[in-house]
Amino acid sequence: MENADGTALAREAHKLKGELGIFGAEACVRAACRLEELAESGDFITARRVYLDLESGLEKLLPELMARQTAVA
């Protein structure tokens, strides 16, 4: 994000979108999708806000994933 490399950011957002989809994290998937679109269009100001939203969503998701892992183990 700091380097304003839209291509790299879009690629990483796309990968993250797919990985989050496996866990059914729809809000995070939508944020990653939006981040990918913004990176491709070069709108880094809005992308920064969406990135922060995505980061917040991931912070909420992590405890859920850890609980699932503990339940399976």
Rosetta blueprint (number, residue, H / E / L):
1 M L
2 E L
3 N L
4 A L
5 D L
6 G H
7 T H
8 A H
9 L H
10 A H
11 R H
12 E H
13 A H
14 H H
15 K H
16 L H
17 K H
18 G H
19 E H
20 L H
21 G H
22 I H
23 F L
24 G L
25 A L
26 E H
27 A H
28 C H
29 V H
30 R H
31 A H
32 A H
33 C H
34 R H
35 L H
36 E H
37 E H
38 L H
39 A H
40 E H
41 S H
42 G L
43 D L
44 F H
45 I H
46 T H
47 A H
48 R H
49 R H
50 V H
51 Y H
52 L H
53 D H
54 L H
55 E H
56 S H
57 G H
58 L H
59 E H
60 K H
61 L H
62 L H
63 P H
64 E H
65 L H
66 M H
67 A H
68 R H
69 Q H
70 T H
71 A H
72 V H
73 A L
